[in-house]
Amino acid sequence: MIRGTFVARIRLFCKCLAGEGRRHVMLINCVCLTLFFVKVAFYNYGCDYISPANMPVNFESKHLNHFVIEEADFCRKHSNLSIIVYIHSSLHKVEKRRETRLTWASAALYDSSVRMAVVFMVGQAKTEEEETILREESERYHDVVQGNYTDSYHMLSYKALSSLIWVTRHCSHVPWTMHADDDVLVDVFLLKKFLDTNDTRDSILCYPWGNSYVRRYGKWCVRHSEYPEDMYPTYCGGGAWVIATALVRQLLDAAARVPLMWVDDVYITGMLSKNAGVPISQNLKQSIRRYGIGDDDLGNTVIWFEPSKPRTIWWDKLLRFHSYVSATDV
């Protein structure tokens, strides 16, 4: 379809350029433009990665079942948890993890009724420097889980499945599970209030994206052999989503039936949730801001994607809004 469009454009250029006068020069230009568009069509519109086998995952795979650092007692050490949050991170993103720990991951320090703990999911270290980072953070915080997979965009679904396996293995008693990226900000106090007052345990809570076309080019390119449909099912915007932990097992069961696809947001919350019969709820959508955050959003927004200012600034604003003492006031 895409290449057909380019052919049509080439023909149109040829008709325009090969008009009256200077016909030979125009034809040469037409040939040059033809070569240019052919290059664009075949270079930019290809997927530069190795597709996974077009089949469901093997749960005996070492990528999924083995953890280099497991922190198996993490949820038991945090008593009476209501929410376990796992954050996709990469070992070199030290500052993102530090900022998260200083901000919304520390909510329980300000309100003991917030029974939430945050763990960071990372893959294999690529350098000695990353090994050192991992060792130091693990010894200091004990909140980093290292899986046995390569940390790259095209292994995101392995990271997501590995995270969900870890949750079911060690935190199945915790009522809620939340996935988040390492650059979001969460008003945990408002999230707690929302979960306490809304009966949403049968669905995924998120910012739903519908009518999304499959990209066959660029960063989020997906090969036709990996996903032949033109459009994705409705799925959750990748910044964050919340699910009752009891439903996580249903998503993993669906992974044994649904062919693997590397874009984790689509795969987990779109393809697997659809197969498992787990709906996506609209209830939290109005409380999620994707961009353009301002002071007026305080008290109305639960999850903020990509805040315009450092998260520490917004966190101090949130603490003051909820009448807690911020770190800058101490």
C-alpha positions as CSV (number, residue, x, y, z in Angstrom):
1,M,0.0,0.0,0.0
2,I,2.8,2.5,1.0
3,R,4.9,1.5,-2.0
4,G,1.9,1.8,-4.3
5,T,1.4,5.4,-3.1
6,F,5.0,6.2,-3.9
7,V,4.7,4.8,-7.4
8,A,1.7,7.1,-7.9
9,R,3.7,10.1,-6.8
10,I,6.5,9.2,-9.1
11,R,4.2,9.0,-12.1
12,L,2.7,12.4,-11.1
13,F,6.1,14.0,-11.0
14,C,7.0,12.5,-14.3
15,K,3.9,13.9,-15.9
16,C,4.6,17.3,-14.5
17,L,8.3,17.4,-15.4
18,A,8.1,15.9,-18.8
19,G,5.9,18.7,-20.2
20,E,6.5,21.0,-23.1
21,G,10.1,22.4,-23.7
22,R,13.4,21.2,-22.4
23,R,11.9,17.7,-22.5
24,H,15.2,15.8,-22.1
25,V,16.3,17.8,-19.1
26,M,13.0,17.2,-17.4
27,L,13.2,13.5,-18.1
28,I,16.6,13.4,-16.4
29,N,15.1,15.2,-13.4
30,C,12.3,12.7,-13.4
31,V,14.7,9.8,-13.2
32,C,16.6,11.4,-10.3
33,L,13.3,12.0,-8.4
34,T,12.3,8.4,-9.2
35,L,15.5,7.1,-7.6
36,F,15.0,9.3,-4.6
37,F,11.5,8.1,-4.0
38,V,12.5,4.5,-4.4
39,K,15.2,5.0,-1.8
40,V,12.7,6.6,0.6
41,A,10.2,3.8,0.0
42,F,12.6,0.9,0.6
43,Y,14.8,2.5,3.2
44,N,12.6,4.5,5.5
45,Y,9.6,2.1,5.3
46,G,11.4,-0.9,6.4
47,C,11.7,-2.4,9.9
48,D,15.3,-2.5,11.1
49,Y,15.0,-5.3,13.6
50,I,14.7,-9.1,13.7
51,S,11.1,-10.2,14.1
52,P,10.3,-12.6,16.9
53,A,8.9,-15.9,15.8
54,N,5.2,-15.4,15.0
55,M,4.0,-17.6,17.8
56,P,3.1,-17.3,21.5
57,V,5.9,-17.0,24.0
58,N,7.6,-19.9,25.6
59,F,7.3,-19.5,29.4
60,E,10.2,-21.9,29.9
61,S,12.4,-19.3,28.2
62,K,15.3,-18.1,30.3
63,H,14.4,-14.6,29.2
64,L,11.2,-14.8,31.2
65,N,11.6,-17.2,34.0
66,H,15.1,-16.3,35.3
67,F,16.0,-13.2,37.3
68,V,19.6,-12.2,37.9
69,I,18.5,-10.1,40.8
70,E,15.0,-11.1,42.0
71,E,14.3,-9.3,45.3
72,A,11.9,-12.2,46.0
73,D,10.9,-10.8,49.4
74,F,10.2,-7.2,48.2
75,C,6.4,-7.3,48.7
76,R,6.7,-9.2,52.0
77,K,9.1,-6.6,53.4
78,H,6.5,-3.9,52.7
79,S,3.7,-5.0,54.9
80,N,0.0,-4.5,54.0
81,L,0.6,-3.2,50.5
82,S,-2.3,-2.1,48.4
83,I,-0.4,-1.2,45.2
84,I,2.8,-2.7,43.8
85,V,4.2,-0.5,41.1
86,Y,6.8,-1.8,38.6
87,I,8.6,0.8,36.5
88,H,10.3,0.0,33.2
89,S,13.8,1.4,33.4
90,S,17.3,1.0,31.9
91,L,20.4,0.7,33.9
92,H,21.9,4.0,32.6
93,K,18.8,6.0,33.7
94,V,20.2,6.6,37.2
95,E,18.7,10.1,37.4
96,K,15.2,9.0,36.4
97,R,15.2,6.4,39.2
98,R,16.6,8.9,41.7
99,E,13.9,11.5,40.8
100,T,11.2,8.8,41.1
101,R,12.4,7.8,44.6
102,L,12.5,11.4,45.7
103,T,9.0,12.1,44.4
104,W,5.9,9.9,44.1
105,A,7.6,6.7,45.1
106,S,8.1,8.3,48.6
107,A,4.4,9.0,49.1
108,A,4.1,6.6,52.1
109,L,6.5,8.8,54.0
110,Y,3.9,11.6,54.0
111,D,0.8,9.5,54.5
112,S,0.9,6.1,56.2
113,S,-2.5,5.1,54.6
114,V,-0.7,5.1,51.2
115,R,0.5,1.4,51.2
116,M,2.4,1.5,47.9
117,A,5.9,0.2,46.9
118,V,7.9,0.8,43.7
119,V,10.3,-1.5,42.0
120,F,12.4,-0.9,38.9
121,M,12.7,-3.5,36.2
122,V,15.9,-3.6,34.2
123,G,17.6,-6.0,31.8
124,Q,21.2,-7.2,31.4
125,A,24.1,-4.8,32.0
126,K,25.9,-3.9,28.8
127,T,29.1,-2.4,30.3
128,E,31.1,-2.6,33.5
129,E,29.8,0.8,34.4
130,E,26.3,-0.5,34.3
131,E,27.3,-3.5,36.4
132,T,28.7,-1.1,39.0
133,I,25.5,1.1,38.9
134,L,23.3,-2.0,39.4
135,R,25.4,-3.4,42.3
136,E,25.4,-0.1,44.2
137,E,21.7,0.6,43.7
138,S,20.8,-2.9,44.6
139,E,22.8,-2.9,47.8
140,R,21.5,0.5,48.8
141,Y,17.8,0.4,47.9
142,H,16.9,-3.2,47.2
143,D,14.3,-2.0,44.7
144,V,15.8,-3.0,41.4
145,V,14.9,-6.3,39.7
146,Q,17.2,-7.5,37.0
147,G,15.8,-9.8,34.3
148,N,17.7,-12.1,31.9
149,Y,16.9,-10.2,28.7
150,T,18.7,-7.6,26.6
151,D,17.5,-4.1,27.4
152,S,16.4,-2.6,24.1
153,Y,13.2,-1.3,22.5
154,H,12.6,-4.5,20.6
155,M,12.7,-6.6,23.9
156,L,10.1,-4.4,25.6
157,S,7.4,-7.1,25.5
158,Y,9.9,-9.6,27.2
159,K,10.5,-7.0,29.9
160,A,6.7,-6.5,30.4
161,L,6.1,-10.2,30.6
162,S,9.0,-10.7,32.9
163,S,7.6,-8.0,35.1
164,L,4.2,-9.5,35.3
165,I,5.7,-13.0,36.0
166,W,7.6,-11.4,38.9
167,V,4.4,-9.8,40.2
168,T,2.4,-13.0,40.2
169,R,5.3,-14.9,41.7
170,H,6.0,-12.5,44.6
171,C,3.2,-10.0,45.0
172,S,0.0,-11.9,44.1
173,H,-1.5,-10.9,47.5
174,V,-1.3,-7.2,46.7
175,P,-4.7,-5.9,45.5
176,W,-3.5,-3.6,42.7
177,T,-0.6,-3.6,40.2
178,M,0.5,-0.5,38.4
179,H,2.9,-0.2,35.4
180,A,4.7,3.1,34.8
181,D,7.4,4.5,32.7
182,D,10.3,6.2,34.5
183,D,9.4,9.7,33.4
184,V,5.8,10.0,34.7
185,L,4.6,11.7,37.9
186,V,1.7,10.1,39.9
187,D,-0.5,11.9,42.4
188,V,-0.5,8.8,44.7
189,F,-2.9,10.4,47.2
190,L,-5.5,11.1,44.5
191,L,-4.9,7.6,43.0
192,K,-5.6,6.0,46.4
193,K,-8.8,7.9,46.7
194,F,-9.8,6.9,43.2
195,L,-9.2,3.2,43.8
196,D,-11.0,3.3,47.2
197,T,-14.1,4.9,45.7
198,N,-14.4,3.2,42.3
199,D,-15.4,-0.4,41.6
200,T,-13.0,-1.1,38.7
201,R,-11.4,-4.4,39.6
202,D,-12.6,-6.1,36.4
203,S,-10.8,-3.8,33.9
204,I,-7.5,-2.0,33.1
205,L,-7.4,1.7,34.1
206,C,-5.5,3.9,31.8
207,Y,-5.6,6.5,29.0
208,P,-7.1,4.4,26.1
209,W,-5.8,4.8,22.6
210,G,-8.2,3.6,19.8
211,N,-8.1,3.6,16.0
212,S,-4.3,3.5,15.9
213,Y,-2.7,2.5,12.6
214,V,0.2,0.1,12.7
215,R,3.4,1.8,11.7
216,R,5.5,0.1,9.1
217,Y,8.4,2.5,9.4
218,G,10.4,4.5,11.9
219,K,11.0,3.9,15.6
220,W,7.8,2.0,16.2
221,C,7.9,0.0,13.0
222,V,6.2,-3.4,13.1
223,R,6.6,-6.0,10.3
224,H,3.5,-7.2,8.5
225,S,4.6,-10.8,9.3
226,E,4.6,-9.9,13.0
227,Y,1.2,-8.1,13.0
228,P,-0.7,-8.3,9.7
229,E,-3.7,-6.1,10.6
230,D,-3.8,-2.5,9.6
231,M,-5.0,-1.2,13.0
232,Y,-4.2,-2.0,16.6
233,P,-6.9,-3.0,19.1
234,T,-7.7,-0.3,21.7
235,Y,-4.7,-0.2,24.1
236,C,-3.4,1.8,27.0
237,G,-1.1,4.8,26.4
238,G,2.3,3.5,27.6
239,G,3.0,6.0,30.4
240,A,1.1,4.2,33.1
241,W,-1.9,1.8,33.7
242,V,-3.4,0.1,36.7
243,I,-5.0,-3.4,37.0
244,A,-6.3,-5.6,39.7
245,T,-3.5,-8.0,40.5
246,A,-5.9,-10.9,40.2
247,L,-6.3,-10.2,36.5
248,V,-2.5,-10.3,35.8
249,R,-2.7,-14.1,35.6
250,Q,-5.3,-13.8,32.9
251,L,-3.0,-11.7,30.8
252,L,-0.2,-14.2,31.2
253,D,-2.5,-17.0,30.2
254,A,-3.4,-15.1,27.1
255,A,0.3,-14.8,26.2
256,A,0.4,-18.6,25.8
257,R,-2.2,-18.2,23.0
258,V,-1.3,-14.9,21.3
259,P,1.7,-14.5,19.0
260,L,4.4,-12.2,20.5
261,M,4.6,-8.6,19.2
262,W,7.4,-6.3,20.4
263,V,5.5,-3.1,21.1
264,D,4.7,-3.8,24.7
265,D,1.8,-1.3,25.3
266,V,-0.1,-2.8,22.3
267,Y,0.8,-6.4,23.1
268,I,0.0,-6.4,26.8
269,T,-3.0,-4.0,27.1
270,G,-4.3,-4.4,23.6
271,M,-3.8,-7.9,22.3
272,L,-3.5,-9.9,25.5
273,S,-6.3,-8.0,27.3
274,K,-8.6,-8.5,24.3
275,N,-7.8,-12.2,24.2
276,A,-8.3,-12.6,27.9
277,G,-11.6,-10.7,27.9
278,V,-10.2,-8.0,30.2
279,P,-11.8,-4.6,29.2
280,I,-10.1,-1.2,29.2
281,S,-12.0,1.2,31.4
282,Q,-12.5,4.9,30.6
283,N,-13.0,5.8,34.2
284,L,-9.4,7.2,34.7
285,K,-9.0,8.8,31.3
286,Q,-10.0,12.3,32.4
287,S,-7.6,12.2,35.3
288,I,-4.5,11.5,33.1
289,R,-2.7,14.4,31.4
290,R,-0.4,13.6,28.5
291,Y,1.1,17.1,27.9
292,G,0.8,20.7,28.9
293,I,0.5,20.4,32.7
294,G,-0.3,23.5,34.8
295,D,-1.1,24.4,38.4
296,D,-4.8,24.1,37.6
297,D,-4.3,20.3,37.2
298,L,-3.4,19.9,40.8
299,G,-6.1,17.9,42.5
300,N,-7.6,16.8,39.2
301,T,-4.9,14.8,37.6
302,V,-3.8,11.4,38.8
303,I,-1.1,10.6,36.3
304,W,1.0,13.1,34.4
305,F,3.0,12.1,31.3
306,E,6.2,14.1,30.7
307,P,5.8,17.0,33.1
308,S,7.1,20.3,31.6
309,K,9.2,21.0,34.7
310,P,11.4,18.7,36.8
311,R,9.2,16.2,38.7
312,T,10.7,17.4,42.0
313,I,9.1,20.8,41.5
314,W,5.6,19.3,40.7
315,W,5.9,16.9,43.6
316,D,6.5,19.8,46.1
317,K,3.4,21.5,44.6
318,L,1.4,18.3,45.1
319,L,2.5,17.9,48.7
320,R,1.5,21.5,49.5
321,F,-1.8,21.0,47.7
322,H,-2.6,18.0,49.8
323,S,-1.4,19.8,52.9
324,Y,1.7,17.7,53.5
325,V,5.1,19.2,54.3
326,S,7.4,19.1,51.3
327,A,11.1,18.4,51.4
328,T,11.8,22.0,50.6
329,D,9.9,23.2,53.7
330,V,11.9,21.1,56.1
